[in-house]
Amino acid sequence: MDITLYEAIVSGHAHRVRLFLSLLDLPYQSVVMDMQKGAHKEPEYRKLSPLGQIPTLVDGDVVITDSTAALVYLAKKYGDEKWLPEDPVGAARIQRWLSTASGELFRGPVVARGVKLFGRDYHYDDATMWAGRLLKWMDEELSHRNWLAADHATIADVAMYSYLRVANEGDIDLAGYLAVLGWLERVEDLENFIPMTISK
Ligand SMILES: N[C@@H](CCC(=O)N[C@@H](CS)C(=O)NCC(=O)O)C(=O)O
């Protein structure tokens, strides 16, 4: 096994993959990219990631340039079916949350954090609207279940965790979402959990 993760400490996309590598207890080499200095846009890195995005997972000859794709790859290659069920309904439930992680989670909490933490020129009001819609839905879902997609932790929980844990860095307040807060704690209680670095 020869896994390398190109990552950045502030990146929740990278933390998803780092967290899952840890949950699977897989050894890997970390290459920390200095995004402030534009290391992810250098021609050499773009040979791996044509869009110049963090993270990239490299496993031998295999290169995966998307965080949720990396979760799928790691679950299928190294995990057991528990992390990514094979049956049609189970797999679809997972995909629903992977899509949400790249969709509503990005449009809401990720963009809000980008504005407040990194001064990005995004529409903050749109981001808070999306964050509110997402959190209301998640809180309803999690008020009658412990995990997002099954009766145990799956890659759906891993994909959704990191950016929600640091939502406050985008001034998104989770205080009213008690079921979401309880779920964050359940993820943190998983064996081999590693935290997302808090930046403010
Ligand atoms: N769909 C990608 C998105 C990754 C992403 O947006 N990463 C950010 C860092 S957190 C990035 O590289 N942004 C620079 C860019 O998109 O140009 C994934 O899930 O990995």
The ligand as a Tripos MOL2 file, in Angstrom:
@<TRIPOS>MOLECULE
LIG
   20    19     1     0     0
SMALL
NO_CHARGES

@<TRIPOS>ATOM
      1 N1        -15.2290   18.7220   -5.6220 N.3       1 LIG1
      2 C1        -13.9690   18.9140   -4.9650 C.3       1 LIG1
      3 C2        -13.8870   20.3340   -4.4510 C.3       1 LIG1
      4 C3        -12.6030   20.5700   -3.6880 C.3       1 LIG1
      5 C4        -12.3760   22.0390   -3.4080 C.2       1 LIG1
      6 O1        -13.2000   22.9230   -3.7380 O.2       1 LIG1
      7 N2        -11.2370   22.2890   -2.7660 N.am      1 LIG1
      8 C5        -10.8470   23.6340   -2.4940 C.3       1 LIG1
      9 C6        -10.0110   23.6710   -1.2170 C.3       1 LIG1
     10 S1        -10.9880   23.3460    0.2020 S.3       1 LIG1
     11 C7         -9.9860   24.1140   -3.6300 C.2       1 LIG1
     12 O2         -9.0860   23.4250   -4.0280 O.2       1 LIG1
     13 N3        -10.2740   25.3070   -4.1270 N.am      1 LIG1
     14 C8         -9.5150   25.9130   -5.1670 C.3       1 LIG1
     15 C9        -10.2240   25.8990   -6.4830 C.2       1 LIG1
     16 O3        -11.3150   25.3090   -6.5940 O.co2     1 LIG1
     17 O4         -9.6930   26.5110   -7.4030 O.co2     1 LIG1
     18 C10       -13.8240   17.9010   -3.8290 C.2       1 LIG1
     19 O5        -14.8360   17.4690   -3.2780 O.co2     1 LIG1
     20 O6        -12.7030   17.5080   -3.5280 O.co2     1 LIG1
@<TRIPOS>BOND
     1     1     2 1
     2     2     3 1
     3     2    18 1
     4     3     4 1
     5     4     5 1
     6     5     6 2
     7     5     7 1
     8     7     8 1
     9     8     9 1
    10     8    11 1
    11     9    10 1
    12    11    12 2
    13    11    13 1
    14    13    14 1
    15    14    15 1
    16    15    16 2
    17    15    17 1
    18    18    19 2
    19    18    20 1
@<TRIPOS>SUBSTRUCTURE
     1 LIG1         1 GROUP 0 **** ****
